[in-house]
Amino acid sequence: MAPLDLNHTHFILVDDGTTGRFSGADISVRTRLEQHIMEQTTGEGLKDLKIPVVLLVVEGGPGTLKNTKEAVEKKIPAVIIDGSGRAADVIAYGFKRTRKKDNKPLTMEEVGKKLMSTFELDYDSSGEPPPKAFELLDQLNYILQDPSLVSTA
């Protein structure tokens, strides 16, 4: 168990009763909260302005790919911090690769080894990537399909 970071003033805690493994319960709560924030307006002046939302991806695991995909589905821009580790590095790597090939989707041959090692997945008995690797590849390709919604820093 990790302590709460004293540099934060507020926390949103989500508990679905799962112990010993990542359940992803926070993803749907975070998505609904982001949607609610996006629908709010400033209420200042003659024109109400929608509150802008951006996703900042720093490190992260497989759930971060799902979070990023859901953000992009809602047209929320994502800033990927290249070099911060794991999911962020996979997305940044894919971002660079797709730009070199006119935004065509990535294949398992191109990014499979990176996905497998980054997320500590094991090849099946026939030497093929597991279904989870293909699920992550699909999420990665969805994230990268609209270059106007993703940038790296």
C-alpha positions in Angstrom: 0.0 0.0 0.0 1.3 3.4 -0.9 0.7 6.6 1.1 -1.3 9.5 -0.3 0.9 12.2 -1.8 1.1 15.2 0.5 1.5 17.5 -2.4 -2.1 17.0 -3.4 -5.0 18.9 -1.7 -7.9 16.6 -2.8 -8.3 12.9 -3.6 -11.0 10.9 -5.2 -10.9 7.4 -3.9 -12.7 4.5 -5.7 -13.1 1.1 -4.1 -14.9 -1.8 -5.7 -13.7 -4.3 -3.1 -11.0 -5.9 -5.3 -7.8 -6.8 -3.5 -4.4 -8.0 -4.8 -4.9 -6.9 -8.4 -5.7 -3.9 -10.5 -9.4 -3.9 -11.3 -9.7 -0.7 -13.3 -12.7 0.4 -11.3 -11.4 4.0 -11.3 -11.6 4.2 -15.2 -15.4 4.5 -15.5 -15.6 6.9 -12.5 -12.8 9.1 -14.0 -14.5 9.0 -17.4 -17.8 10.2 -16.0 -16.1 12.9 -13.9 -14.2 14.2 -17.0 -17.5 14.2 -19.0 -19.2 16.2 -16.3 -16.3 18.7 -16.1 -16.4 19.1 -19.9 -20.1 19.9 -19.9 -19.7 22.8 -17.4 -19.4 26.4 -18.6 -17.6 29.3 -17.1 -20.7 31.5 -17.0 -18.6 34.6 -17.5 -19.6 37.4 -19.9 -22.0 37.1 -22.8 -20.6 33.8 -24.1 -20.4 30.9 -21.8 -17.2 28.9 -22.5 -16.9 25.2 -22.1 -14.2 24.1 -19.6 -11.3 22.6 -21.6 -10.1 19.2 -20.7 -6.8 17.5 -21.7 -5.4 14.1 -20.8 -1.8 14.1 -19.6 -0.2 10.7 -20.0 2.8 10.0 -17.7 4.0 6.4 -17.4 1.0 4.1 -16.7 0.1 0.5 -17.3 -2.4 -1.2 -19.7 -5.3 0.7 -18.1 -3.7 3.9 -19.2 -4.1 2.8 -22.9 -7.8 2.2 -22.1 -8.1 5.6 -20.4 -6.4 7.3 -23.4 -8.6 5.5 -25.9 -11.7 6.6 -24.0 -10.4 10.2 -23.9 -9.7 10.2 -27.7 -13.2 8.7 -28.3 -14.6 11.8 -26.6 -12.3 14.1 -28.6 -10.3 15.0 -25.5 -6.7 15.8 -26.6 -3.9 13.7 -25.1 -0.4 14.9 -24.3 2.0 12.0 -24.0 5.2 12.5 -22.0 7.7 10.5 -23.9 10.4 9.0 -21.7 8.2 8.8 -18.6 7.9 5.0 -19.0 5.6 2.2 -19.9 2.2 3.2 -21.5 3.4 6.7 -22.3 6.5 5.4 -24.0 4.5 2.8 -26.0 2.0 5.5 -27.2 4.9 7.9 -28.1 6.7 5.1 -29.9 3.5 4.3 -31.9 2.9 8.0 -32.5 6.4 8.3 -34.2 5.9 5.1 -36.1 2.5 6.0 -37.5 3.7 9.4 -38.6 6.5 7.8 -40.7 3.9 5.6 -42.5 1.2 8.2 -43.3 -0.9 7.4 -40.2 -1.5 3.7 -41.2 -2.4 1.4 -38.3 0.5 -0.4 -36.6 0.9 -4.1 -36.8 1.9 -6.7 -34.2 5.1 -7.2 -36.2 5.9 -3.5 -35.7 5.1 -3.0 -32.0 4.5 -6.5 -30.6 7.8 -6.9 -28.9 7.5 -3.5 -27.3 4.0 -4.2 -26.1 5.0 -7.7 -24.8 8.0 -6.4 -22.8 6.5 -3.2 -21.6 3.4 -4.9 -20.1 5.2 -8.1 -19.2 3.0 -10.4 -21.3 4.0 -13.9 -22.1 3.8 -15.5 -25.6 1.5 -18.5 -25.8 2.8 -22.1 -26.3 3.0 -21.7 -30.0 5.1 -18.5 -29.7 2.2 -16.2 -30.6 1.3 -13.0 -28.6 -1.7 -13.5 -26.3 -5.1 -12.0 -27.0 -4.3 -9.2 -24.5 -1.5 -8.0 -26.7 -3.9 -7.7 -29.7 -6.4 -5.9 -27.4 -3.7 -3.4 -26.5 -2.6 -3.0 -30.1 -6.2 -2.2 -31.1 -6.4 0.4 -28.3 -3.1 1.9 -29.4 -4.2 2.1 -33.1 -7.5 3.8 -32.0 -5.5 6.4 -30.0 -3.3 7.2 -32.9 -5.9 7.3 -35.7 -6.5 11.1 -35.3 -3.1 12.9 -35.1 -4.9 16.2 -34.1 -5.8 14.6 -30.7 -2.4 13.3 -29.7 0.9 15.1 -29.2 4.1 14.1 -27.5 6.4 16.1 -25.2 
